[in-house]
Amino acid sequence: MNIALFTDTYLPEINGVATSTDNLATTLRAHGHKVLVVTTNPFSNEVTFEEGLIRIPGIQMKMYYGYRFARFYNEAAAKCIERFHPDVIHVQTDFSIGFFGMFMSRKLHCATVYTFHTMMEDYAYYVTKGHFDRVARHLVRGFFRERTTHFDAIVAPSEKIQDYLRVVGIDAIVYVIPTGIDFDRFAIQKEDKKETRALKAKFGILPNEFVILSLGRVAKEKSIDVLLRGYRRFLDRGEPVPTRFVITGWGPAEKELKDLSHTLGLENKVVFTGKVSQNETQKYYHLADCFASASITETQGLTFMEAMAASVLTLARYDDNLVGTIQDGKTGFFFFDEHDFSDKLNHVIALDGASKERVRKNALSAVDIYSLEHFYENIMEVYTRVCRQNW
């Protein structure tokens, strides 16, 4: 098949949509399909054409992680897409490039698939600043109800998202297909221990310190402030072993969190590493003993799965989206608020070696269903169905 993927964000940008799209493109190509990725251009104001990749310039949205907002149509890119002759257009995004994908699917009369990646209601405050929040959420829901009528198939990365789509009034068939993960890259057997030691030394982390890692966008909806306040409570009760808290990533809340860290007296305990490239994230999982996240806005939770694939103990704020992947005490651990975080972190650290190893092994088994091979088989079933509908 010839498959065109449309996304507003792509590597080297680091976020769930970029990672998911790249994983999809990689596994499709590995199985012999031709893939064309159509995305924005963060490098120049020109349309660029590479093998299997079109980048379209756009306006930088500084209030929204610096993402690009391209025009809804680009003639040069459209001609290239026409020459590609896609059998399926798979839209991965909700804005400009997504609209371009919808337009091209109608123009070329080919099958269309849409993956709901982002809970846009949870991002409304970037525009409203907290004002008219209920109105903004109502408008977002209306937008998605209308939008989903233009596609032959809707894909949700989790049952939580499928349920959400039902609640907002979308009655189309929704296929639940978790994004696949390249487990091989994160496997603990691939760790370069010399490299891990060097990375710890770079950030002043001592060899005997238990490392808690937060990795991903540094933004309000990720609730990293909950982790910092919980970590302060943990320290106040007396840490059983020396610890460090590492925050890896970049985003609009970085300064606010650094200020909070200072207010809480955590300057010497919290490390902000800044942005890292996508092909280096496994190094940060490997230096960690525990991966922690308080976000409840994830559509799937790729970072949890990456951490579990890297044999890192996970400590997650309870979310229906994670039930099944994380089983409390078996494949990872749940907490509910900053008070509970302190207790659960203490519990995780206190586990004996055999118990920690058992949880790691259980976690590896639990994420096996998110392999790239399973992802490929599930998405190809959808592609085959929508192509038949368009014969």
Residue pairs with C-beta under 8 A, 6 or more apart in sequence:
1 33
1 34
1 87
1 88
1 383
1 387
2 33
2 34
2 36
2 84
2 85
2 86
2 87
2 88
3 28
3 33
3 34
3 35
3 36
3 86
3 87
3 88
3 89
3 90
3 383
4 35
4 36
4 37
4 38
4 81
4 84
4 86
4 88
4 89
4 90
4 101
4 104
5 21
5 24
5 25
5 35
5 36
5 37
5 38
5 90
5 92
6 38
6 39
6 89
6 90
6 91
6 92
6 93
6 97
6 98
6 100
6 101
6 104
7 17
7 18
7 21
7 37
7 38
7 39
7 92
7 93
7 97
7 98
8 17
8 39
8 40
8 67
8 68
8 69
8 70
8 93
8 94
8 95
8 96
8 97
8 98
9 15
9 17
9 18
9 39
9 40
9 67
9 68
9 93
10 18
10 21
10 22
10 37
10 39
10 40
10 53
11 18
11 19
11 22
11 278
12 277
12 278
13 42
13 67
14 217
14 249
14 250
14 275
14 276
14 277
14 278
14 281
15 65
15 216
15 217
16 117
16 179
16 298
16 299
16 300
16 302
16 303
17 92
17 93
17 117
17 118
18 278
19 179
19 278
19 302
20 92
20 115
20 117
20 157
20 179
20 302
21 37
21 39
21 92
22 278
23 179
23 180
23 181
23 182
23 372
23 375
24 90
24 179
24 180
24 375
24 379
25 35
25 37
25 52
26 182
26 372
27 180
27 372
27 373
27 375
27 376
28 35
28 376
28 379
29 35
29 52
30 372
30 376
31 376
31 380
34 52
34 84
35 52
36 52
36 53
36 54
36 80
36 81
36 84
36 86
37 52
37 53
37 54
38 54
38 56
38 77
38 81
38 97
38 100
38 101
39 53
39 54
39 55
39 56
39 97
40 55
40 56
40 57
40 58
40 67
40 68
40 69
40 70
40 96
40 97
41 47
41 48
41 55
41 56
41 57
41 58
41 68
41 70
42 60
42 66
42 68
43 55
44 57
45 57
46 57
47 54
47 55
47 56
47 57
47 74
47 76
47 77
48 54
48 55
49 80
54 77
54 80
54 81
56 70
56 71
56 74
56 77
56 97
56 100
57 68
57 70
58 68
58 69
58 70
58 71
58 96
59 68
59 69
59 70
60 66
60 67
60 68
60 69
61 67
61 68
61 69
63 126
63 252
64 123
64 126
65 217
65 219
65 251
65 252
68 96
69 95
69 96
70 96
70 97
70 100
71 96
71 100
72 96
72 99
72 100
72 103
73 100
73 103
74 100
77 100
78 104
78 107
81 104
81 108
82 108
85 108
86 104
86 108
86 110
87 110
87 111
87 383
87 387
88 110
88 111
88 112
88 113
88 383
88 386
88 387
89 101
89 104
89 105
89 108
89 110
89 111
89 112
89 113
90 101
90 112
90 113
90 114
90 115
90 383
91 98
91 101
91 102
91 112
91 113
91 114
91 115
91 151
92 98
92 115
92 117
93 101
93 117
94 118
94 120
94 147
98 114
101 112
102 112
102 150
105 111
105 112
105 150
109 390
110 390
111 152
111 153
111 383
111 386
111 387
111 389
111 390
112 150
112 151
112 152
112 153
112 386
113 151
113 152
113 153
113 154
113 155
113 382
113 383
113 386
114 147
114 148
114 150
114 151
114 153
114 154
114 155
115 154
115 155
115 156
115 157
116 144
116 154
116 155
116 156
116 157
116 161
116 165
116 299
117 157
117 299
118 299
119 161
119 164
119 297
119 299
120 140
120 143
120 144
121 136
121 137
121 140
121 141
122 221
122 297
123 221
124 133
124 136
124 137
124 140
125 133
125 220
127 136
128 136
141 168
141 169
144 165
144 168
144 170
145 168
145 169
145 170
148 154
148 165
148 170
148 172
149 172
151 172
152 386
152 389
152 390
153 172
153 173
153 175
153 382
153 385
153 386
154 165
154 170
154 172
154 173
154 174
154 175
155 174
155 175
155 176
155 177
155 379
155 382
156 162
156 165
156 174
156 175
156 176
156 177
156 299
157 176
157 177
157 178
157 179
157 299
157 300
158 176
158 178
158 299
158 300
158 301
158 321
159 176
159 321
160 299
160 319
160 320
160 321
161 176
161 299
161 300
161 321
162 174
162 176
165 174
166 174
175 378
175 382
177 375
177 378
177 379
177 382
178 300
178 369
178 370
178 375
179 300
179 302
179 370
179 375
180 370
180 371
180 372
180 373
180 374
180 375
180 376
181 302
181 305
181 306
181 309
181 367
181 370
181 371
181 372
182 372
183 309
183 367
183 371
183 372
184 190
185 279
185 282
186 282
186 285
186 306
186 309
186 310
187 309
187 310
187 311
188 286
188 310
188 311
190 282
191 286
192 283
195 283
196 283
196 286
196 287
197 207
199 283
199 284
199 287
200 206
200 207
200 211
200 287
203 246
203 271
203 273
204 271
205 211
205 244
205 246
205 271
205 287
206 242
206 244
208 241
208 242
209 241
209 242
209 243
209 244
210 241
210 242
210 243
210 244
210 289
210 290
210 349
211 243
211 244
211 245
211 246
211 287
211 288
211 289
211 290
212 227
212 231
212 243
212 244
212 245
212 246
212 288
212 289
212 290
212 291
212 292
212 315
212 345
213 246
213 248
213 284
213 285
213 287
213 288
213 290
213 291
213 292
213 307
213 312
214 222
214 224
214 227
214 245
214 246
214 247
214 248
214 249
214 291
214 292
214 293
215 248
215 249
215 281
215 284
215 285
215 291
215 303
215 307
216 222
216 248
216 249
216 293
216 295
216 303
217 249
217 250
217 251
218 224
218 247
218 249
218 250
218 251
218 252
218 253
218 254
218 257
219 251
219 252
219 253
220 252
220 253
221 295
221 297
222 251
222 253
222 293
222 294
222 295
222 297
223 294
223 295
223 296
223 317
224 247
224 253
224 257
224 294
225 256
225 257
225 260
226 294
226 317
226 337
226 338
226 341
227 245
227 292
227 293
227 294
227 338
227 341
228 245
228 257
228 260
228 261
228 264
228 266
228 270
229 264
229 338
230 294
230 335
230 337
230 338
230 339
230 340
230 341
230 342
230 345
231 245
231 266
231 269
231 270
231 341
231 342
231 345
232 264
232 265
232 266
233 338
233 339
233 341
233 342
234 243
234 341
234 342
234 345
234 346
235 243
235 266
235 269
237 342
237 346
240 346
240 349
240 350
241 349
243 269
243 349
244 269
244 270
244 271
245 266
245 269
245 270
245 271
246 270
246 271
246 273
246 284
246 287
246 288
247 257
247 270
247 271
247 272
247 273
248 273
248 274
248 276
248 281
248 284
249 273
249 274
249 275
249 276
250 274
250 275
254 272
257 272
258 272
261 267
261 270
273 284
276 283
276 284
281 306
282 306
282 310
285 291
285 306
285 307
285 310
285 312
286 310
288 307
288 312
289 312
289 313
290 312
290 313
290 314
290 315
290 345
290 348
290 349
291 303
291 304
291 307
291 312
291 313
291 314
291 315
292 314
292 315
292 316
292 341
292 345
293 301
293 303
293 304
293 314
293 315
293 316
293 317
294 317
294 341
295 317
295 319
296 317
296 318
296 319
296 321
298 304
298 319
298 321
298 322
299 321
300 321
301 316
301 319
301 321
301 322
301 325
304 314
304 316
304 322
304 325
304 326
304 332
305 325
305 367
305 370
307 314
308 314
308 325
308 331
308 332
308 363
308 364
308 366
308 367
309 364
309 367
311 360
311 363
311 364
312 360
313 332
313 333
313 348
313 356
313 359
313 360
313 363
314 326
314 331
314 332
314 333
314 363
315 332
315 333
315 334
315 335
315 341
315 344
315 345
315 348
316 322
316 326
316 332
316 333
316 334
316 335
317 334
317 335
317 336
317 337
317 341
318 334
318 335
318 336
322 334
325 331
325 332
325 366
325 367
326 332
326 333
326 334
326 366
327 362
327 366
328 334
329 359
330 359
330 362
331 359
331 362
331 363
331 365
331 366
332 359
332 363
333 344
333 347
333 348
334 344
335 341
335 343
335 344
335 345
351 359
